[in-house]
Amino acid sequence: MIRGTHSKKEIEDALTYAEKHGWRVKSGGNGHAWGKLYCPYNDSECRCGEFCITSVWSTPKNPGNHARLLKRVVDNCTTHRQKCSSQGASAHAVKQE
């Protein structure tokens, strides 16, 4: 499914960043929302669902701040951070051998 392109470059870059990290972007929101970001992990520990779905605003007051918020949500996903830290620890153990 092809998604729409966001009109603000900073936000479009943040959406591309999210997609590279496995997040699903669905355009076509209602009201002030342009669309939504969906977490790739269906995990109960993933912030109890608080940040597993995030709205993407169509006309934010400050597009740069909204783009940073979207990237922060992706980077602070609990399950993603746990998987990255466990992969980093296993890579570190291999280097020590």
C-alpha positions as CSV (number, residue, x, y, z in Angstrom):
1,M,0.0,0.0,0.0
2,I,1.4,3.3,-1.1
3,R,1.0,6.1,1.5
4,G,0.6,9.8,0.7
5,T,3.5,12.3,1.0
6,H,3.4,14.8,3.8
7,S,3.6,18.4,2.6
8,K,6.3,19.4,5.3
9,K,9.8,18.1,4.4
10,E,10.9,17.7,8.0
11,I,7.9,15.5,8.8
12,E,8.3,13.5,5.6
13,D,11.9,12.8,6.6
14,A,10.7,11.7,10.1
15,L,8.2,9.4,8.5
16,T,10.9,7.9,6.3
17,Y,13.0,7.4,9.4
18,A,10.1,5.6,11.1
19,E,9.6,3.3,8.2
20,K,13.3,2.4,8.1
21,H,12.9,1.3,11.7
22,G,9.9,-0.9,10.9
23,W,7.1,1.4,11.8
24,R,4.0,1.5,9.6
25,V,2.8,4.8,8.3
26,K,-0.9,5.2,7.4
27,S,-2.0,8.4,5.8
28,G,-5.6,9.6,5.6
29,G,-6.4,10.8,9.1
30,N,-9.4,12.8,10.0
31,G,-9.6,16.2,11.7
32,H,-6.1,17.7,12.3
33,A,-4.4,14.4,11.8
34,W,-2.6,13.7,8.5
35,G,-2.2,10.0,9.5
36,K,-0.8,7.7,12.1
37,L,2.4,5.8,13.0
38,Y,2.0,2.2,14.2
39,C,4.7,0.4,16.2
40,P,6.0,-2.8,14.6
41,Y,6.0,-4.7,17.9
42,N,2.8,-6.1,19.3
43,D,4.3,-6.2,22.8
44,S,2.4,-5.6,26.1
45,E,5.6,-4.1,27.6
46,C,5.9,-1.5,24.8
47,R,4.9,1.4,27.0
48,C,1.5,-0.2,27.7
49,G,0.4,1.0,24.3
50,E,0.9,4.7,25.2
51,F,3.3,5.4,22.3
52,C,2.5,2.4,20.1
53,I,0.2,4.5,17.9
54,T,1.1,8.1,17.3
55,S,-0.8,10.8,15.3
56,V,1.0,12.7,12.6
57,W,-0.4,16.2,12.3
58,S,-1.2,17.8,9.0
59,T,-0.3,21.4,9.8
60,P,1.7,21.5,13.1
61,K,2.6,25.0,14.4
62,N,6.3,24.0,14.2
63,P,7.1,21.2,11.7
64,G,10.6,20.8,13.0
65,N,9.5,20.1,16.6
66,H,6.8,17.7,15.4
67,A,9.3,15.8,13.3
68,R,11.6,15.6,16.4
69,L,8.7,14.3,18.5
70,L,8.0,11.6,15.9
71,K,11.6,10.5,15.8
72,R,11.7,10.5,19.6
73,V,8.7,8.2,19.8
74,V,10.4,5.8,17.4
75,D,13.7,5.9,19.3
76,N,12.1,5.5,22.7
77,C,10.0,2.5,21.9
78,T,10.7,0.2,24.9
79,T,10.8,-3.1,22.9
80,H,13.0,-1.6,20.2
81,R,15.5,-0.3,22.8
82,Q,15.6,-3.7,24.5
83,K,16.2,-5.5,21.2
84,C,18.9,-3.1,20.2
85,S,20.7,-3.4,23.6
86,S,20.6,-7.2,23.5
87,Q,22.0,-7.2,20.0
88,G,24.7,-4.8,21.1
89,A,25.5,-6.9,24.1
90,S,25.8,-10.1,22.0
91,A,28.0,-8.2,19.5
92,H,30.2,-7.0,22.3
93,A,30.5,-10.6,23.7
94,V,31.6,-11.8,20.3
95,K,34.3,-9.1,20.1
96,Q,35.7,-10.2,23.5
97,E,36.1,-13.8,22.4
